[in-house]
Amino acid sequence: MPVAETTTSFDLFNPTDEHRMLRETLRDFVEAEVEPQAAEHDRNETFNLGLFRKLGELGLHGITVSEEDGGSGMDAVAAVIAHEELSVADPGFTLAYLAHAMLFVNNFYHNSNEEQRARYLDKVVSGEWIAGMCMTEPAVGTDVIGMASTAVRDGDDYVINGRKMFITNGAIDDETPGDLFLVYAKTADRKISSFVVEKSHPGFSLGQKLHDKTGMRASMTAELAFDDCRIPATNRLGEEGESIIHMMRNLEIERLTLAAMSLGIAMRSLRVMVDYGKERKAFGRPIIEFGQIERHIGESFAKWRAARTYVYDVARRLDLAKPGNRVDSDGVKLFASTMGKEVADAAMQVLGGYGYMGEYVVERLWRDAKLLEIGGGTIEAHQKNITRDLSRDPGRYLR
Ligand SMILES: Cc1cc2nc3c(=O)[nH]c(=O)nc-3n(C[C@H](O)[C@H](O)[C@H](O)COP(=O)(O)OP(=O)(O)OC[C@H]3O[C@@H](n4cnc5c(N)ncnc54)[C@H](O)[C@@H]3O)c2cc1C
């Protein structure tokens, strides 16, 4: 096939028919089921468990799990499509989905053995059990290697002690913890290992449920406590001390899908500001005709398109089974998170006083967008990582 034909027919955002169908299915689902409930769950700070389980019926919880293992057998591009489309209506709900499907399911799937998969995979792929990932602690976030939680081997068990902070899906309501967690803790030689902890394991408890978040209020955030929490040694993932590799590999898909959430926020904000700009009149003209409004719209559009192209280009190269994409997974989140926040801000400005009101969706998107500059790594952490990676690997510019 001549080169011109392949390059012009290639659709970066929907590279295969399967991707396109996934996007179409999601758009219908989001319009019918996600959009109508979003404002209420944001206002009440509640998690929509019923809707979450419907994502299981669509195959979304196991989107990156192979078909032989009961998943949808899709790739990082599909994961990006799911997070982008869900975030058009409800970034808060999407964050709960991300914590389950990317931070737990994808991480667990790549690092577990057959026996562990047989015990847990069905329950989380269906959405019957709600899962999350515990890395951050009250005194340690960015400096994750400095975590204080420990896991000490005791015969056929490990005993975990520590506290984990800001855990998405840590709770599903004020009293009920999530069901299953991937927990990082230090073992012998102060190396990081990871464990699967069930809510029924002795010594596990729900600490404070964190209320009054700025945004992402449809996802529940909690502190979790591990007080002499005893789990079977068969719940350790991989070998002792090797989970820093698991963590780094999974942070790549985490950052990529968080960046995809910013794309959904920006796309929705753009649509809202263009529609409003055409309707709203001032000084006898639609405000969309004013140069300063055109600047908000034009710059937002260009930034969104640039971020979207970068996100999908990284997604198509990302191998879920291997690390090695840190510079770009940090890069997309660094660029897209700030882009999403700025585009939501531009939309609020274009809507004037109405944009500041809860009734209009951009106010919610504006609050949700900020988290993406913090969660999954702060923008300062991305700047640090990118600089380190570039100084270690000057050949990076040529690839
Ligand atoms: C809503 C929400 C949901 C979350 N969900 C989860 C979850 O499910 N699981 C989980 O494990 N964690 C979760 N987190 C935690 C999140 O990943 C951390 O908040 C984030 O990594 C930052 O850590 P920190 O808050 O401790 O900030 P810190 O690390 O204390 O940083 C404070 C400030 O110092 C800056 N800073 C720190 N180190 C450096 C440096 N070397 N150079 C320059 N600046 C630096 C930071 O960029 C930031 O501006 C969540 C957080 C929130 C708010």
PDBQT file of the ligand as one rigid body, heavy atoms in Angstrom, charges set to zero:
ROOT
HETATM    1  C1  LIG A 401      -8.674  12.844  45.533  1.00  0.00    +0.000 C 
HETATM    2  C2  LIG A 401      -7.395  12.093  45.679  1.00  0.00    +0.000 A 
HETATM    3  C3  LIG A 401      -7.353  10.745  45.364  1.00  0.00    +0.000 A 
HETATM    4  C4  LIG A 401      -6.169  10.017  45.547  1.00  0.00    +0.000 A 
HETATM    5  N1  LIG A 401      -6.180   8.653  45.319  1.00  0.00    +0.000 NA
HETATM    6  C5  LIG A 401      -5.086   7.919  45.677  1.00  0.00    +0.000 A 
HETATM    7  C6  LIG A 401      -5.118   6.476  45.629  1.00  0.00    +0.000 A 
HETATM    8  O1  LIG A 401      -6.119   5.864  45.226  1.00  0.00    +0.000 OA
HETATM    9  N2  LIG A 401      -4.022   5.797  46.056  1.00  0.00    +0.000 N 
HETATM   10  C7  LIG A 401      -2.888   6.416  46.504  1.00  0.00    +0.000 A 
HETATM   11  O2  LIG A 401      -1.936   5.742  46.870  1.00  0.00    +0.000 OA
HETATM   12  N3  LIG A 401      -2.827   7.791  46.544  1.00  0.00    +0.000 NA
HETATM   13  C8  LIG A 401      -3.891   8.546  46.165  1.00  0.00    +0.000 A 
HETATM   14  N4  LIG A 401      -3.846   9.927  46.225  1.00  0.00    +0.000 N 
HETATM   15  C9  LIG A 401      -2.628  10.571  46.680  1.00  0.00    +0.000 C 
HETATM   16  C10 LIG A 401      -1.878  11.364  45.608  1.00  0.00    +0.000 C 
HETATM   17  O3  LIG A 401      -1.281  10.489  44.679  1.00  0.00    +0.000 OA
HETATM   18  C11 LIG A 401      -0.894  12.262  46.349  1.00  0.00    +0.000 C 
HETATM   19  O4  LIG A 401      -1.658  13.293  46.953  1.00  0.00    +0.000 OA
HETATM   20  C12 LIG A 401       0.165  12.859  45.438  1.00  0.00    +0.000 C 
HETATM   21  O5  LIG A 401       1.038  11.856  44.989  1.00  0.00    +0.000 OA
HETATM   22  C13 LIG A 401       0.983  13.952  46.153  1.00  0.00    +0.000 C 
HETATM   23  O6  LIG A 401       1.431  13.520  47.412  1.00  0.00    +0.000 OA
HETATM   24  P1  LIG A 401       1.158  14.428  48.684  1.00  0.00    +0.000 P 
HETATM   25  O7  LIG A 401      -0.247  14.838  48.693  1.00  0.00    +0.000 OA
HETATM   26  O8  LIG A 401       1.687  13.704  49.875  1.00  0.00    +0.000 OA
HETATM   27  O9  LIG A 401       2.026  15.737  48.459  1.00  0.00    +0.000 OA
HETATM   28  P2  LIG A 401       3.579  15.925  48.792  1.00  0.00    +0.000 P 
HETATM   29  O10 LIG A 401       4.376  14.842  48.193  1.00  0.00    +0.000 OA
HETATM   30  O11 LIG A 401       3.745  16.198  50.230  1.00  0.00    +0.000 OA
HETATM   31  O12 LIG A 401       3.865  17.273  47.990  1.00  0.00    +0.000 OA
HETATM   32  C14 LIG A 401       3.542  18.565  48.478  1.00  0.00    +0.000 C 
HETATM   33  C15 LIG A 401       4.123  19.591  47.482  1.00  0.00    +0.000 C 
HETATM   34  O13 LIG A 401       5.552  19.441  47.429  1.00  0.00    +0.000 OA
HETATM   35  C16 LIG A 401       5.951  19.223  46.087  1.00  0.00    +0.000 C 
HETATM   36  N5  LIG A 401       7.107  18.347  46.048  1.00  0.00    +0.000 N 
HETATM   37  C17 LIG A 401       7.304  17.171  46.712  1.00  0.00    +0.000 A 
HETATM   38  N6  LIG A 401       8.481  16.635  46.362  1.00  0.00    +0.000 NA
HETATM   39  C18 LIG A 401       9.043  17.488  45.463  1.00  0.00    +0.000 A 
HETATM   40  C19 LIG A 401      10.290  17.509  44.729  1.00  0.00    +0.000 A 
HETATM   41  N7  LIG A 401      11.180  16.526  44.846  1.00  0.00    +0.000 N 
HETATM   42  N8  LIG A 401      10.510  18.542  43.895  1.00  0.00    +0.000 NA
HETATM   43  C20 LIG A 401       9.606  19.544  43.763  1.00  0.00    +0.000 A 
HETATM   44  N9  LIG A 401       8.439  19.591  44.447  1.00  0.00    +0.000 NA
HETATM   45  C21 LIG A 401       8.162  18.574  45.265  1.00  0.00    +0.000 A 
HETATM   46  C22 LIG A 401       4.729  18.557  45.431  1.00  0.00    +0.000 C 
HETATM   47  O14 LIG A 401       4.779  18.663  44.028  1.00  0.00    +0.000 OA
HETATM   48  C23 LIG A 401       3.602  19.360  46.049  1.00  0.00    +0.000 C 
HETATM   49  O15 LIG A 401       3.476  20.599  45.400  1.00  0.00    +0.000 OA
HETATM   50  C24 LIG A 401      -5.000  10.672  46.006  1.00  0.00    +0.000 A 
HETATM   51  C25 LIG A 401      -5.041  12.045  46.285  1.00  0.00    +0.000 A 
HETATM   52  C26 LIG A 401      -6.208  12.748  46.157  1.00  0.00    +0.000 A 
HETATM   53  C27 LIG A 401      -6.226  14.206  46.526  1.00  0.00    +0.000 C 
ENDROOT
TORSDOF 0
